[in-house]
Amino acid sequence: MMSTNRRVGSSWVTLVAGLAVCVALCGCDDSTRHVAAGHPPAIALPAAQVAVASLPLRPRRLLAVLSLHPPDGVERLRTQSEALFEAGQRDYSAGHLSEARKEFDASLDVLLSSGFDLTAEPRLHELYDHIVETVHTDEMASFQQGDGFAEQPSQPSPLDQVPDLNLPTDLPVDPRLRGSAEGEIQSVEHDLPLTVNDYVLTYLNYFQTPHGRAIVANGLRRAGRYRPLISRVLREEGLPQDLIYLAQAESAFQPQALSKAGARGLWQFMSSSGRIYGLQKTWWVDDREDPEKATRAAARQLRDLYLMFGDWYLAMAAYDAGPLTIQRAVERTGFADFWELYKRNVLPKETRNYVPIILALTLISKDPARYGVEVDPEAADAPDDVKPGHPIDLRLVAETIDSDLDTLRALNPELLRSVTPDDPEFVLHLPTGTAERFYAEIAAIPPDKWVSWRQHRVEDGETLSSIAQQYRIGVTAIAEANNLEPHAPLEAGTKLIIPVEARSDPAMGRLMSYRVRRGDTLESIADEFDVSTEELRHWNHMRSDHVARGMRLRVYPGGMTPPPSAGAPSRRHAAVAPGATPTTASSSEAAHATPSTGPVLYRVKPGETLWSIARGFQTTVEAIRQGNRFLLSRPLEAGDELTILPAQ
C-alpha cells in the first residue's frame, strides 16, 4: 500500500511540474508578477485543460487517496473484540478470573451489540466461534466451574436406555420364567395389581440380560437412599406403597435424571406439569429434582389420575402420556382397560411399554434373588436441616463442616448451582450431626462474603505464602482476615478464613454460551434460562426450533438487559416519586415507557417474559427481580403484579 501511494504521489508532482513549465513558456516575461496576481485565465489555458483531461491520473489519484482510509467497520470491530479477548486470556493465565470473565464477556458483547449480522460477515462469525470455543475448552474448565455458578450435570433417564421390544419377543424367553413370576405373585405382598402376560415377560426377560440387569441393580442400590422418604409420603397421601416402582422405572432413583423429552427428577416431571403440582424452577433451584417435593407432587398427580380413571394401570399410563391421550383412547374403543387398549394399538408406543416395564421391575424388586440380582442398598439419608438465610457457596459449607462438595450435592440435588439462592426460607441439607458446627464456623465470616470467601485447613508444612499462592490472593489479605502477622508460623489443623476476591455472579441478562446436551429441546433450554423460544431464535439467527446436540447457543439468562433507547415517546402515565403510591401501567404503556424515578405497578400478560417487560419499561431484569422478591423462588407467571423499579 505504501509503495503505491509513493508512485501516485511522484506522478502527481511530475504532472504539476510539467504544467508549470508549460505555463512559464507560454505566459508573459514577468512570471513572478503573473503568479502573484493569480489570474485564473492565465493558468486555465485551453491546451492545458485538454492535456489534463486526457490523462488518466485524476481517477487513479482519487482511488489512491480513498484507499489510505478504508471505511471498514467490520475490521475495526474485529480488532476491538480481539483486543478484549486477548486481555481476558492474559488475565486468565495470571489467575485474575474475575477480570478475565468481564473481558471475555465484553469481547462477545462488542460483536453481538454491533448491529452487524455475524452470520453474513465471515470474519466476525469466525472470531465469535473462536472466542466461544476457546473459553469452553478443557483448559477453561476451571474458569467456568470455579465460581460455583455452573449448572450441575444431569443423568440419563433409565427409560431412555431400555430398548423397544416387539412381540413376538426379540429375545428367547426361558419357559421357566413364567412359572417363577406367577409363583412370586402368590408369595409376595403387594398393594397394586400384578399381572404376568407375554408383554410383561418380554421385559422381565430383558432385565435378565447384562445390560438390563445393570439397570435394575443400579435402581435397587439407590432405592435404599430414598425408600423411607417415598414410603412416608405415599402413606401420608393414602396411596399404595408399590407406586415406588414408578420412580424405579422413571429415574432409577436418580434425582438429576433427565429424559430425552426434558422431564427431570425422581418422578420425571415436565416443567409444565410440575408447575401444576407446585414444583417451581428458578436459576438456582429446580423443585423437580427435590426428592420430597417431587414425591409429594407425583403422589398427588397419581391420586388425581386414579380418581379420574378408577384403574391403576390406566392411571400409570396417563402419568406417562397425559390424561387426554388415555381418555381419547378409551372413548375411541369403548374399553377402559389398559391391556385392551394395548392390543388395539391406540396408545403411543412408549406408553404401551411403560406399564409392562413397571410391572417387570416391581416383580424383580420384590424378590431380587429369584432373578439373580444381588445388591447392597445405599444407606437412607437422615440430614440435618439448616436455613442459611443468605446465599452461600457449597464449597464454603463443606469446609466449615469438614465434608466434601459431592456429599452436599447429593443431599441437595435440587440446587442447580453450587450456590444457594437468595431466599431466607431455603433449607439446606447437611450430613447428620453437622448443623451446630456449621453455625459455629460460619459465624466468623460476614454473610455478604459467603459466596466468595473460603475456609482452609492448614496442612503440615504450609505457610501463609503457599496458601496465598493456592488461592491467588495476597498474604496480607489472609493475615488480616485471621488477625495474624504476615510471617507467623501456622499450626497444622488450624482453619483459616480465605478472603477470596468476589467473582462475578451470573447476573440475569449477561451473555453466556450454552452447549446443547442430549435430550435438549429449544423449549427446555428456554425454560431453563427463563427466556422465550422466540428470544433464543433471535439471538442465534435460527429459522426453526431445531437444535442438535453439541450446538452452541447464545443465551441471556432471564432475558437480555435492554439499553435505554434515546428519544422514546414519553410515558403516558405519571411517574411516582419514591415513597409515593405507585401507578398502574398497561402493556401498551409499558411498550412506550421511558425510564422513571419511581415505582410502577404492572400486571403480567400471557407470553411476557422478564426481558420483554424490562425492555418495555427501559429498566433491567435485575431491577425487576430486586423489586419483586418472589421472583427469586419461582418463575414469572401471567397475572403476577410487579412493582417496576427504575434501573440503578
C-alpha positions as CSV (number, residue, x, y, z in Angstrom):
1,M,0.0,0.0,0.0
2,M,2.8,2.4,0.9
3,S,4.7,1.8,-2.4
4,T,1.5,2.5,-4.4
5,N,1.0,5.8,-2.6
6,R,4.6,6.9,-3.3
7,R,4.1,6.1,-7.0
8,V,0.9,8.1,-7.3
9,G,2.4,11.0,-5.3
10,S,5.5,11.1,-7.6
11,S,3.4,11.1,-10.7
12,W,1.3,13.9,-9.4
13,V,4.4,16.0,-8.6
14,T,5.7,15.3,-12.1
15,L,2.4,16.4,-13.6
16,V,2.3,19.7,-11.6
17,A,5.9,20.4,-12.6
18,G,5.2,19.8,-16.3
19,L,2.2,22.1,-16.2
20,A,4.3,24.8,-14.5
21,V,6.9,24.6,-17.3
22,C,4.2,24.9,-20.0
23,V,2.7,28.0,-18.2
24,A,6.2,29.5,-18.0
25,L,6.9,29.0,-21.7
26,C,3.5,30.3,-22.8
27,G,3.0,33.2,-20.3
28,C,4.4,36.7,-20.1
29,D,8.0,37.5,-19.4
30,D,7.5,38.6,-15.7
31,S,6.4,35.2,-14.5
32,T,6.8,36.1,-10.8
33,R,4.4,39.0,-11.1
34,H,2.0,36.8,-13.1
35,V,1.9,34.2,-10.4
36,A,1.4,36.7,-7.6
37,A,-1.6,38.2,-9.4
38,G,-3.2,34.7,-9.6
39,H,-5.3,35.4,-12.7
40,P,-7.3,32.2,-13.4
41,P,-7.4,32.8,-17.2
42,A,-3.6,32.8,-17.2
43,I,-3.3,29.2,-15.8
44,A,-6.5,27.7,-17.3
45,L,-5.2,27.6,-20.8
46,P,-7.2,25.6,-23.3
47,A,-4.2,23.5,-24.2
48,A,-3.5,22.7,-20.5
49,Q,-7.2,21.8,-19.9
50,V,-7.1,19.4,-22.8
51,A,-3.9,17.8,-21.6
52,V,-5.2,17.3,-18.1
53,A,-8.5,15.9,-19.2
54,S,-6.8,13.4,-21.4
55,L,-4.6,12.0,-18.7
56,P,-5.9,9.0,-16.6
57,L,-4.2,10.2,-13.4
58,R,-7.2,12.0,-11.8
59,P,-9.3,8.9,-11.2
60,R,-6.2,6.9,-10.1
61,R,-5.3,9.7,-7.6
62,L,-8.9,9.6,-6.2
63,L,-8.8,5.9,-5.7
64,A,-5.4,6.0,-4.1
65,V,-6.5,8.7,-1.6
66,L,-9.6,6.8,-0.6
67,S,-7.5,3.6,-0.1
68,L,-5.5,5.4,2.6
69,H,-8.5,5.4,5.0
70,P,-10.8,2.4,4.1
71,P,-14.2,2.6,5.8
72,D,-14.0,-1.0,7.0
73,G,-16.2,-1.1,10.2
74,V,-16.0,-4.9,10.3
75,E,-12.3,-4.8,10.6
76,R,-12.3,-2.2,13.3
77,L,-14.9,-4.2,15.2
78,R,-12.9,-7.4,14.8
79,T,-9.8,-5.6,16.2
80,Q,-11.7,-4.2,19.1
81,S,-13.2,-7.6,20.1
82,E,-9.8,-9.4,19.6
83,A,-8.1,-6.9,21.9
84,L,-10.6,-7.5,24.7
85,F,-10.4,-11.3,24.2
86,E,-6.6,-11.2,24.4
87,A,-6.7,-9.1,27.5
88,G,-9.0,-11.8,29.0
89,Q,-6.6,-14.5,28.1
90,R,-3.7,-12.7,29.8
91,D,-5.8,-12.2,33.0
92,Y,-6.9,-15.8,32.9
93,S,-3.3,-17.0,32.7
94,A,-2.4,-14.7,35.6
95,G,-5.2,-16.1,37.7
96,H,-7.3,-13.0,37.6
97,L,-10.5,-14.9,36.9
98,S,-13.0,-12.1,37.7
99,E,-11.3,-9.7,35.3
100,A,-10.9,-12.4,32.7
101,R,-14.6,-13.2,32.8
102,K,-15.5,-9.5,32.3
103,E,-13.2,-9.2,29.3
104,F,-14.4,-12.4,27.7
105,D,-18.0,-11.2,28.1
106,A,-17.1,-7.8,26.7
107,S,-15.3,-9.3,23.7
108,L,-18.6,-11.1,22.8
109,D,-20.9,-8.2,23.7
110,V,-19.0,-5.9,21.3
111,L,-19.7,-8.3,18.5
112,L,-23.3,-9.0,19.4
113,S,-24.3,-5.4,20.0
114,S,-22.6,-4.0,16.9
115,G,-25.6,-4.3,14.6
116,F,-23.7,-6.5,12.1
117,D,-25.2,-9.8,11.1
118,L,-22.5,-12.2,12.3
119,T,-23.6,-15.0,10.0
120,A,-23.2,-12.6,7.0
121,E,-19.8,-11.4,8.0
122,P,-17.3,-14.4,7.8
123,R,-14.6,-12.6,9.7
124,L,-16.9,-11.7,12.6
125,H,-18.6,-15.1,12.6
126,E,-15.2,-16.9,12.7
127,L,-14.0,-14.7,15.5
128,Y,-17.1,-15.3,17.6
129,D,-16.8,-19.0,17.2
130,H,-13.1,-18.9,18.1
131,I,-13.8,-16.9,21.3
132,V,-16.6,-19.2,22.4
133,E,-14.7,-22.4,21.6
134,T,-11.6,-21.1,23.4
135,V,-13.4,-20.1,26.6
136,H,-15.2,-23.5,26.6
137,T,-12.1,-25.7,26.0
138,D,-10.9,-28.1,28.7
139,E,-8.2,-25.6,29.7
140,M,-11.0,-23.2,30.7
141,A,-13.0,-25.8,32.7
142,S,-11.7,-24.5,36.0
143,F,-12.7,-21.0,34.9
144,Q,-16.2,-22.0,34.1
145,Q,-16.8,-24.2,37.1
146,G,-14.7,-22.5,39.7
147,D,-17.2,-19.8,40.5
148,G,-19.9,-22.1,41.8
149,F,-22.4,-20.9,39.2
150,A,-22.1,-23.6,36.6
151,E,-25.1,-25.8,36.4
152,Q,-24.8,-29.3,37.9
153,P,-24.7,-32.2,35.3
154,S,-27.8,-34.4,34.7
155,Q,-28.0,-38.2,34.3
156,P,-29.9,-40.0,31.6
157,S,-33.3,-41.5,32.4
158,P,-33.3,-45.3,32.6
159,L,-36.4,-45.5,30.4
160,D,-34.4,-43.9,27.6
161,Q,-31.9,-46.8,28.0
162,V,-34.5,-49.6,27.7
163,P,-34.9,-50.7,24.1
164,D,-38.2,-51.0,22.3
165,L,-39.1,-54.7,22.4
166,N,-41.7,-56.1,20.0
167,L,-43.8,-59.2,20.1
168,P,-43.1,-61.9,19.2
169,T,-40.2,-61.2,21.6
170,D,-36.8,-60.2,20.3
171,L,-35.2,-62.3,23.0
172,P,-36.0,-66.0,23.7
173,V,-37.9,-66.3,26.9
174,D,-37.0,-69.0,29.3
175,P,-40.2,-71.1,29.7
176,R,-39.4,-71.4,33.4
177,L,-39.7,-67.6,33.8
178,R,-43.4,-67.5,33.5
179,G,-43.8,-70.1,36.2
180,S,-41.4,-68.3,38.5
181,A,-43.1,-65.0,38.1
182,E,-46.6,-66.4,38.6
183,G,-45.3,-68.2,41.7
184,E,-43.9,-64.9,43.0
185,I,-47.3,-63.1,42.7
186,Q,-48.8,-65.7,45.1
187,S,-46.0,-65.4,47.7
188,V,-45.1,-61.7,47.9
189,E,-47.2,-58.9,49.4
190,H,-48.3,-56.2,47.0
191,D,-50.9,-53.4,47.1
192,L,-51.1,-52.8,43.4
193,P,-52.5,-55.4,40.9
194,L,-49.7,-57.5,39.4
195,T,-50.1,-59.2,36.1
196,V,-47.9,-61.8,34.2
197,N,-48.5,-61.9,30.5
198,D,-46.4,-62.0,27.4
199,Y,-45.9,-58.2,27.4
200,V,-44.6,-58.3,31.0
201,L,-42.5,-61.4,30.4
202,T,-40.8,-59.7,27.4
203,Y,-39.3,-57.0,29.7
204,L,-38.8,-59.4,32.6
205,N,-36.7,-61.4,30.2
206,Y,-34.8,-58.3,29.1
207,F,-33.9,-57.4,32.6
208,Q,-32.1,-60.8,32.8
209,T,-29.6,-59.6,30.2
210,P,-26.3,-58.0,31.4
211,H,-27.5,-54.5,30.3
212,G,-30.9,-54.9,31.7
213,R,-29.7,-56.4,35.0
214,A,-27.3,-53.4,35.4
215,I,-30.3,-51.0,35.1
216,V,-32.2,-53.0,37.8
217,A,-29.2,-53.2,40.1
218,N,-28.4,-49.5,39.9
219,G,-32.0,-48.7,40.8
220,L,-32.2,-51.1,43.7
221,R,-29.0,-49.9,45.1
222,R,-30.1,-46.2,45.1
223,A,-33.6,-47.2,46.3
224,G,-32.1,-47.6,49.8
225,R,-31.4,-43.9,50.0
226,Y,-34.9,-42.8,49.2
227,R,-37.2,-45.6,50.2
228,P,-38.1,-44.3,53.7
229,L,-38.9,-40.8,52.3
230,I,-41.1,-42.1,49.5
231,S,-42.8,-44.6,51.7
232,R,-43.7,-41.9,54.2
233,V,-45.0,-39.5,51.6
234,L,-47.1,-42.3,49.9
235,R,-48.5,-43.3,53.3
236,E,-49.3,-39.6,54.2
237,E,-51.1,-39.2,50.8
238,G,-53.1,-42.5,51.3
239,L,-51.6,-44.3,48.2
240,P,-50.3,-47.8,47.5
241,Q,-46.7,-48.3,48.6
242,D,-45.9,-50.2,45.4
243,L,-46.1,-46.9,43.4
244,I,-42.5,-46.5,44.5
245,Y,-41.6,-48.7,41.5
246,L,-42.7,-46.0,39.1
247,A,-39.7,-44.0,40.4
248,Q,-37.5,-47.1,39.8
249,A,-38.6,-47.1,36.2
250,E,-38.6,-43.4,35.7
251,S,-35.2,-42.5,37.2
252,A,-33.6,-45.4,39.0
253,F,-34.0,-43.1,42.0
254,Q,-31.6,-40.6,40.5
255,P,-32.9,-37.1,41.3
256,Q,-31.0,-35.5,38.5
257,A,-32.2,-37.9,35.8
258,L,-33.1,-36.1,32.6
259,S,-35.1,-37.7,29.8
260,K,-34.8,-37.1,26.1
261,A,-38.1,-35.1,26.3
262,G,-36.8,-32.8,29.0
263,A,-38.5,-34.5,32.0
264,R,-36.5,-34.2,35.2
265,G,-36.1,-35.7,38.7
266,L,-37.1,-38.9,40.6
267,W,-40.6,-38.8,39.1
268,Q,-39.7,-37.2,35.7
269,F,-41.9,-34.2,35.6
270,M,-42.0,-31.9,32.6
271,S,-41.8,-28.2,33.6
272,S,-45.4,-27.5,32.7
273,S,-46.9,-30.5,34.6
274,G,-44.6,-29.8,37.6
275,R,-45.9,-26.3,37.9
276,I,-49.5,-27.6,38.1
277,Y,-48.4,-29.5,41.3
278,G,-46.4,-26.8,42.8
279,L,-42.9,-27.6,41.5
280,Q,-41.1,-24.3,40.6
281,K,-37.9,-23.7,38.8
282,T,-35.5,-20.8,39.1
283,W,-32.0,-20.1,38.0
284,W,-30.8,-21.6,41.3
285,V,-33.3,-24.4,42.2
286,D,-35.4,-26.9,40.3
287,D,-38.1,-28.5,42.6
288,R,-38.5,-31.4,40.2
289,E,-35.1,-32.6,41.5
290,D,-36.1,-32.1,45.2
291,P,-36.8,-35.7,46.3
292,E,-39.5,-34.8,48.9
293,K,-41.3,-32.1,46.9
294,A,-41.3,-34.2,43.7
295,T,-42.5,-37.3,45.5
296,R,-45.3,-35.3,47.1
297,A,-46.3,-33.8,43.7
298,A,-46.2,-37.3,42.0
299,A,-48.4,-38.8,44.7
300,R,-51.0,-36.1,44.3
301,Q,-50.9,-36.4,40.5
302,L,-51.3,-40.2,40.6
303,R,-54.2,-39.9,43.1
304,D,-55.9,-37.4,40.7
305,L,-55.4,-39.8,37.8
306,Y,-56.7,-42.8,39.7
307,L,-59.8,-40.8,40.7
308,M,-60.2,-39.9,37.0
309,F,-59.9,-43.4,35.6
310,G,-60.6,-45.8,38.5
311,D,-57.8,-48.1,37.4
312,W,-54.1,-48.1,38.4
313,Y,-52.8,-49.3,35.1
314,L,-54.7,-46.5,33.2
315,A,-53.6,-44.0,35.9
316,M,-49.9,-45.1,35.3
317,A,-50.4,-44.8,31.5
318,A,-51.9,-41.4,31.9
319,Y,-48.9,-40.4,34.1
320,D,-46.7,-41.2,31.1
321,A,-48.8,-39.9,28.2
322,G,-51.2,-37.5,29.8
323,P,-54.8,-38.0,30.8
324,L,-56.3,-36.6,27.5
325,T,-54.4,-39.2,25.5
326,I,-55.8,-42.0,27.6
327,Q,-59.3,-40.5,27.7
328,R,-59.4,-40.3,23.9
329,A,-58.2,-43.9,23.6
330,V,-60.9,-45.1,25.9
331,E,-63.6,-43.1,24.1
332,R,-62.4,-44.3,20.7
333,T,-62.5,-48.0,21.6
334,G,-65.1,-48.2,24.4
335,F,-62.6,-50.1,26.6
336,A,-61.4,-48.7,30.0
337,D,-58.8,-51.4,30.2
338,F,-55.1,-50.9,29.6
339,W,-54.5,-54.4,28.0
340,E,-57.4,-53.9,25.6
341,L,-56.0,-50.5,24.6
342,Y,-52.6,-52.1,24.2
343,K,-54.0,-54.8,21.8
344,R,-55.9,-52.3,19.7
345,N,-52.7,-50.2,19.2
346,V,-54.4,-47.0,20.2
347,L,-51.7,-45.9,22.7
348,P,-48.3,-44.3,22.0
349,K,-45.6,-46.9,21.7
350,E,-43.7,-45.6,24.7
351,T,-46.9,-45.7,26.8
352,R,-47.7,-49.3,25.7
353,N,-44.2,-50.3,27.0
354,Y,-44.4,-48.2,30.1
355,V,-46.8,-50.3,32.2
356,P,-45.1,-53.7,31.4
357,I,-41.7,-52.2,32.3
358,I,-43.0,-51.1,35.7
359,L,-44.6,-54.4,36.4
360,A,-41.5,-56.3,35.4
361,L,-39.4,-54.0,37.7
362,T,-41.9,-54.5,40.5
363,L,-41.6,-58.3,40.3
364,I,-37.8,-58.2,40.3
365,S,-37.6,-55.6,43.1
366,K,-39.8,-57.5,45.4
367,D,-37.6,-60.7,45.2
368,P,-34.3,-59.8,43.5
369,A,-32.6,-63.1,44.5
370,R,-35.3,-65.0,42.5
371,Y,-34.0,-63.3,39.3
372,G,-30.3,-63.5,40.2
373,V,-29.9,-59.8,41.3
374,E,-27.8,-59.1,44.4
375,V,-27.2,-55.5,45.6
376,D,-26.3,-53.7,48.8
377,P,-28.8,-50.8,49.1
378,E,-27.3,-47.4,50.0
379,A,-28.0,-46.0,53.4
380,A,-31.0,-43.8,53.8
381,D,-30.5,-40.1,54.2
382,A,-31.0,-38.5,57.6
383,P,-29.7,-35.0,57.1
384,D,-29.5,-32.0,59.4
385,D,-31.6,-29.1,58.0
386,V,-30.4,-25.5,58.3
387,K,-31.6,-22.2,56.9
388,P,-28.5,-20.1,56.0
389,G,-30.6,-17.0,55.4
390,H,-28.2,-15.7,52.7
391,P,-26.6,-17.2,49.5
392,I,-23.7,-19.4,50.3
393,D,-21.2,-21.4,48.3
394,L,-21.4,-25.1,49.0
395,R,-17.6,-25.3,49.0
396,L,-17.5,-23.0,52.0
397,V,-20.2,-25.1,53.7
398,A,-18.2,-28.2,53.0
399,E,-15.1,-26.6,54.5
400,T,-16.8,-25.4,57.7
401,I,-18.1,-29.0,58.5
402,D,-15.2,-30.9,57.1
403,S,-17.3,-32.6,54.4
404,D,-17.0,-32.6,50.6
405,L,-18.8,-30.9,47.8
406,D,-20.1,-34.2,46.3
407,T,-21.8,-35.1,49.6
408,L,-23.6,-31.8,49.8
409,R,-24.7,-32.0,46.2
410,A,-26.1,-35.5,46.8
411,L,-28.0,-34.2,49.8
412,N,-29.3,-31.1,47.9
413,P,-29.9,-32.3,44.3
414,E,-32.5,-29.6,43.7
415,L,-29.6,-27.0,43.7
416,L,-28.7,-26.3,40.0
417,R,-25.6,-24.4,41.1
418,S,-23.1,-24.8,43.8
419,V,-24.5,-21.6,45.4
420,T,-27.8,-21.5,47.4
421,P,-30.5,-19.0,46.3
422,D,-31.1,-15.6,47.9
423,D,-34.1,-16.9,49.8
424,P,-34.2,-16.7,53.6
425,E,-36.6,-19.7,53.7
426,F,-34.3,-22.0,51.7
427,V,-33.5,-25.2,53.6
428,L,-30.0,-26.6,53.1
429,H,-29.5,-30.3,54.0
430,L,-26.2,-31.2,55.8
431,P,-24.7,-34.5,56.9
432,T,-26.1,-35.9,60.1
433,G,-24.7,-34.2,63.2
434,T,-23.1,-31.2,61.5
435,A,-25.6,-28.4,61.9
436,E,-24.2,-27.0,65.1
437,R,-20.6,-27.0,63.7
438,F,-21.8,-25.2,60.6
439,Y,-23.4,-22.4,62.6
440,A,-20.4,-22.0,64.9
441,E,-17.9,-21.9,62.0
442,I,-19.8,-19.7,59.6
443,A,-20.3,-17.0,62.3
444,A,-16.8,-15.9,61.7
445,I,-17.4,-14.9,58.1
446,P,-19.7,-11.9,57.1
447,P,-22.8,-13.1,55.3
448,D,-22.1,-10.9,52.3
449,K,-18.8,-12.9,51.8
450,W,-20.4,-16.4,52.0
451,V,-20.4,-16.7,48.2
452,S,-16.8,-15.7,47.7
453,W,-14.8,-16.4,50.9
454,R,-13.5,-19.8,51.7
455,Q,-12.0,-21.8,54.7
456,H,-8.8,-23.7,54.6
457,R,-7.5,-26.3,57.0
458,V,-3.7,-25.9,57.4
459,E,-1.6,-29.0,56.4
460,D,1.9,-29.8,57.7
461,G,4.5,-27.6,56.1
462,E,2.1,-25.0,54.7
463,T,2.8,-21.2,55.2
464,L,0.7,-18.1,54.6
465,S,2.7,-17.6,51.4
466,S,2.0,-21.1,50.0
467,I,-1.7,-20.8,50.9
468,A,-1.9,-17.4,49.3
469,Q,-0.5,-18.7,46.1
470,Q,-3.0,-21.6,46.1
471,Y,-6.0,-19.1,46.3
472,R,-4.2,-16.4,44.2
473,I,-4.6,-13.7,46.8
474,G,-2.1,-11.7,48.9
475,V,-0.5,-12.9,52.1
476,T,-1.6,-9.7,53.8
477,A,-5.3,-10.3,53.0
478,I,-5.2,-13.7,54.7
479,A,-3.2,-12.4,57.6
480,E,-5.6,-9.5,58.2
481,A,-8.7,-11.8,57.9
482,N,-7.3,-14.1,60.6
483,N,-5.6,-11.5,62.9
484,L,-2.2,-13.0,62.1
485,E,1.2,-11.5,61.4
486,P,2.3,-12.0,57.7
487,H,5.2,-14.2,58.7
488,A,3.5,-16.0,61.6
489,P,4.1,-19.8,61.7
490,L,1.0,-21.9,61.1
491,E,-0.1,-24.9,63.2
492,A,-1.4,-28.0,61.2
493,G,-5.1,-28.4,61.6
494,T,-5.8,-24.7,62.1
495,K,-8.7,-23.3,60.0
496,L,-8.0,-20.1,58.2
497,I,-10.6,-17.7,56.6
498,I,-9.6,-17.1,53.0
499,P,-10.9,-13.7,51.7
500,V,-11.0,-14.7,48.0
501,E,-11.9,-12.0,45.6
502,A,-15.6,-12.0,44.8
503,R,-16.2,-13.5,41.4
504,S,-18.8,-12.1,39.1
505,D,-22.1,-13.8,39.6
506,P,-24.4,-14.9,36.8
507,A,-26.4,-11.7,36.8
508,M,-29.6,-12.0,34.8
509,G,-29.2,-10.6,31.3
510,R,-25.5,-11.3,30.9
511,L,-24.4,-13.2,27.8
512,M,-23.4,-16.8,28.2
513,S,-22.8,-19.6,25.8
514,Y,-24.7,-22.9,26.2
515,R,-23.8,-26.2,24.6
516,V,-26.9,-28.2,23.6
517,R,-26.9,-31.5,25.5
518,R,-28.5,-34.9,24.8
519,G,-32.3,-34.6,25.2
520,D,-32.4,-30.8,25.0
521,T,-35.1,-29.0,23.0
522,L,-35.4,-25.3,22.3
523,E,-38.3,-25.2,24.7
524,S,-36.5,-26.9,27.5
525,I,-33.5,-24.6,27.1
526,A,-35.7,-21.6,27.1
527,D,-37.4,-22.9,30.3
528,E,-34.0,-23.5,31.9
529,F,-32.9,-19.9,31.4
530,D,-36.3,-18.2,31.9
531,V,-36.5,-16.9,28.3
532,S,-38.7,-17.5,25.4
533,T,-38.0,-19.7,22.4
534,E,-38.5,-16.6,20.2
535,E,-35.6,-14.9,22.0
536,L,-33.4,-17.9,21.6
537,R,-34.1,-17.9,17.9
538,H,-33.5,-14.2,17.6
539,W,-30.2,-14.3,19.5
540,N,-28.9,-17.2,17.4
541,H,-30.3,-16.3,14.0
542,M,-32.4,-19.5,13.9
543,R,-35.1,-20.1,11.4
544,S,-36.7,-23.1,13.3
545,D,-36.8,-24.7,16.7
546,H,-34.5,-27.5,15.8
547,V,-31.4,-27.9,18.0
548,A,-28.7,-30.6,17.7
549,R,-26.5,-32.0,20.4
550,G,-23.2,-30.1,20.6
551,M,-24.6,-26.8,19.1
552,R,-23.6,-23.7,21.0
553,L,-26.3,-21.1,21.7
554,R,-26.0,-17.5,22.8
555,V,-28.2,-17.1,25.9
556,Y,-29.0,-14.1,28.1
557,P,-30.4,-15.8,31.3
558,G,-33.6,-14.1,32.3
559,G,-33.6,-12.1,29.1
560,M,-31.2,-9.6,27.6
561,T,-30.9,-6.4,29.7
562,P,-32.0,-3.8,27.2
563,P,-30.2,-0.5,26.8
564,P,-32.4,2.6,27.2
565,S,-33.4,4.0,23.8
566,A,-32.9,7.6,23.2
567,G,-35.8,9.6,22.0
568,A,-38.5,7.1,23.1
569,P,-42.0,8.5,23.5
570,S,-42.8,9.8,26.9
571,R,-44.8,7.7,29.4
572,R,-48.5,8.2,29.2
573,H,-48.9,7.8,32.9
574,A,-47.2,9.9,35.6
575,A,-44.0,8.6,37.2
576,V,-44.3,8.3,41.0
577,A,-41.8,9.8,43.4
578,P,-40.0,7.4,45.8
579,G,-42.3,6.7,48.7
580,A,-45.5,7.7,46.8
581,T,-48.2,5.4,45.7
582,P,-47.2,3.5,42.6
583,T,-49.3,3.9,39.4
584,T,-50.6,1.1,37.3
585,A,-49.3,0.6,33.8
586,S,-50.9,-1.3,30.9
587,S,-49.0,-3.4,28.5
588,S,-49.3,-0.8,25.8
589,E,-47.9,1.8,28.1
590,A,-45.0,-0.4,29.0
591,A,-44.1,-0.7,25.4
592,H,-43.6,3.0,25.1
593,A,-42.2,3.7,28.6
594,T,-39.2,5.9,29.3
595,P,-37.0,5.5,32.4
596,S,-38.7,6.5,35.6
597,T,-37.5,7.6,39.0
598,G,-40.3,5.9,40.9
599,P,-42.1,2.6,41.1
600,V,-44.9,1.5,38.8
601,L,-47.4,-1.4,39.2
602,Y,-47.7,-3.8,36.3
603,R,-49.8,-6.9,35.7
604,V,-48.1,-9.6,33.6
605,K,-49.8,-10.7,30.4
606,P,-49.6,-14.2,28.9
607,G,-46.5,-14.8,26.9
608,E,-44.5,-12.0,28.5
609,T,-41.0,-12.6,30.0
610,L,-38.9,-10.6,32.4
611,W,-36.8,-9.4,29.5
612,S,-39.7,-8.2,27.4
613,I,-41.1,-6.3,30.4
614,A,-37.7,-4.8,31.3
615,R,-37.3,-3.7,27.7
616,G,-40.8,-2.1,27.7
617,F,-40.1,-0.1,30.8
618,Q,-36.4,0.6,29.9
619,T,-35.2,-0.9,33.1
620,T,-33.2,-4.1,33.8
621,V,-34.2,-7.7,34.6
622,E,-32.2,-7.4,37.8
623,A,-34.1,-4.3,38.9
624,I,-37.4,-6.1,38.4
625,R,-36.2,-9.1,40.5
626,Q,-35.0,-6.8,43.3
627,G,-38.3,-5.1,43.4
628,N,-40.3,-8.4,43.4
629,R,-38.5,-10.9,45.7
630,F,-41.0,-13.7,45.0
631,L,-39.2,-14.0,41.6
632,L,-36.2,-15.3,43.4
633,S,-38.1,-18.5,44.3
634,R,-40.3,-19.1,41.3
635,P,-40.6,-18.1,37.6
636,L,-42.7,-15.3,36.3
637,E,-46.4,-16.2,35.7
638,A,-49.2,-14.4,33.8
639,G,-51.3,-12.4,36.2
640,D,-48.4,-11.6,38.6
641,E,-48.4,-8.0,39.8
642,L,-45.0,-6.5,39.5
643,T,-43.5,-3.4,41.1
644,I,-41.3,-1.9,38.4
645,L,-38.3,-0.1,39.9
646,P,-36.0,2.1,37.8
647,A,-32.6,0.7,36.8
648,Q,-29.8,1.8,39.0
